[in-house]
């Protein structure tokens, strides 16, 4: 069955927010000291994405199999950032595919669509962060041409 990659609509938000909640819990499992502790990340993400749907600089895509949301990607055009030493770019904030749909090329299709859309908008590059422990994601990102450029270090005080 082919994967359909579509721009998210308000009717998709509950399903996308559910996946975003999985992403939050995944990161907490990687490092509970580094990542936000949110009681109801689904509610927060649904509200945030609802706002971002009206932001012309944001792009939220979902992947559907048989009409059911099985993945999403969230990216946004960003201006020059002196603190990060980044010129104009696209920040790819989230990519997640439901466990049941992994290993079918869904993540790669989401990424390729983000890259195509952002290139069409004039973004010269896409920058993302990924957890050091998330080797599967790193392999996926490398498969579409991402390279390592920075390493984040954290120390609790």
Long-range contacts (C-beta under 8 A, 24 or more apart in sequence): 1-65, 1-66, 3-63, 3-64, 3-65, 3-70, 3-104, 3-105, 3-106, 3-109, 4-63, 4-64, 4-65, 5-61, 5-62, 5-63, 5-64, 5-109, 5-110, 5-113, 6-61, 6-62, 6-64, 7-59, 7-60, 7-61, 7-62, 8-49, 8-53, 8-60, 8-61, 8-62, 8-72, 9-53, 10-50, 10-53, 12-62, 12-69, 13-46, 13-49, 13-50, 13-53, 14-42, 14-46, 15-62, 15-68, 15-69, 16-45, 16-46, 16-49, 16-60, 16-62, 16-69, 16-72, 17-41, 17-42, 17-43, 17-45, 17-46, 17-49, 18-42, 19-69, 19-71, 19-72, 19-96, 19-98, 20-45, 20-49, 20-72, 20-74, 20-94, 20-96, 21-45, 22-96, 22-98, 23-94, 23-96, 26-96, 26-131, 26-134, 27-131, 30-131, 30-132, 30-133, 30-134, 31-131, 31-133, 31-154, 33-154, 33-156, 34-154, 49-74, 52-76, 59-114, 59-117, 59-118, 61-110, 61-113, 61-114, 61-117, 63-97, 63-101, 63-106, 63-109, 63-110, 65-101, 65-106, 70-97, 70-98, 70-100, 70-101, 70-106, 71-95, 71-96, 71-97, 71-98, 71-101, 71-106, 71-107, 71-110, 72-96, 72-110, 73-110, 73-111, 73-113, 73-114, 75-114, 75-117, 75-118, 75-126, 77-118, 77-121, 77-123, 86-127, 87-124, 87-125, 88-123, 88-124, 89-123, 89-124, 89-125, 89-126, 89-127, 90-114, 90-118, 90-121, 90-123, 90-125, 90-126, 90-127, 91-126, 91-127, 91-128, 92-126, 92-127, 92-128, 93-128, 95-128, 95-137, 95-140, 107-140, 108-140, 108-143, 108-144, 111-140, 111-141, 111-144, 112-144, 115-144
